[in-house]
Amino acid sequence: MINFLLKYASISVAVLVSLYAGLLGLLTTSSFQAHVVYLHKIQMTWFKDLDVPETFGFLRNQVTPFSITTSNGEALYAWHILPVELYRKHELALVAEPSGVVLDITHRLGFKLLHDDPDAWLILHFHGAAGTVGSGYRVPNYRALSAGQPGKIHVLTFDYRGFGRSDGTPSERGMILDAIAVVDWAMKVAGIPPSRILIFGQSLGTAVSIAISEHYALQSPSVVFTGAVLVAPFVDVASLVATYRVAGLIPILSPLAKFPLLFNYLGTFIRDKWMSKDRIAEYVRVNEINGQKYRLTLIHAEDDYDIPSHHTQTVFWHAVNATIAGGINYEELEEKKSKSKTDLGAAGSVMEWCTEYGVIREEILKTGLHDVVMGNPVITMAVMRIFEAADPSFS
């Protein structure tokens, strides 16, 4: 009996090892890798129609579905979301318009309320992996973003190429082109200056947010948005896969992190690296050199089982390090944080690093998981803090 059990156990282990080896082999191919990293074929809209935003809890025509075309011809599916107090003031006219996706958003009242208002503020929303603009906690997130000033804060969200109803296949280069197209639409079509645009990203969206912020900061002349809020960022893809567990349970490469040579070898096959730590450092560095005002807020929950909160602490360090001519090592910064951070008890802790030109804020929450935090008041406060710093009369 014991021999039978041992034989059965050894066969089971051999099968599991073979399956895992097969998975590793598949992960070295770019197409399979894209599906694992982006999870873009997982819709999570539960049979609801994205062209009917009312089924996601919005008011009639509070959301206008439309498309933005990228420089290489991909059509990106997008939602323009009106703040609820502004909607209330124009409810009758908005309700009277036809509902559903529009071919030319510039003819719609919602667009005109954004374009024609010199006091309007716009949040560009970059969502995480998997799903669409209407999936999971993203809808409560949109409400939290505009809740602090529901008469002024518009939200523009979209699906990257290959996600939802957007054309194409996701890749790092392609998704940065998507972000450029969305920013260009906001500034050139909607007519919103960067001083009234806030960049918001969550999870994968933080990598896109950092990349697009760096891209525009490096332009000549430099373009710097009023600020960025980054929820659950990660250092880079190589560091992420060393810790990442799908749904907080299923590891991808983390079992191999104990074998550095093998892990580093497999890392050479990573196609889309998303080097957020380097990009945020360059973003901070160029703004400090150019004397440009900037504000960054990094938020992470300690009970995030998808991306551990130490990723935010590392990204924060790289950002802070870029402000100091001689640099600062991680341990030195942690020592400064232990003396300077604000302990909020059960709410977590806050550390702000201020320079002549910028504010880099780290908020480590006790709770909030990976997605739930997006609908919480901490998001509303982060947005309001940045907008009020840009314009004290905002509220």
Disulfide bonds with the S-S distance in Angstrom:
none
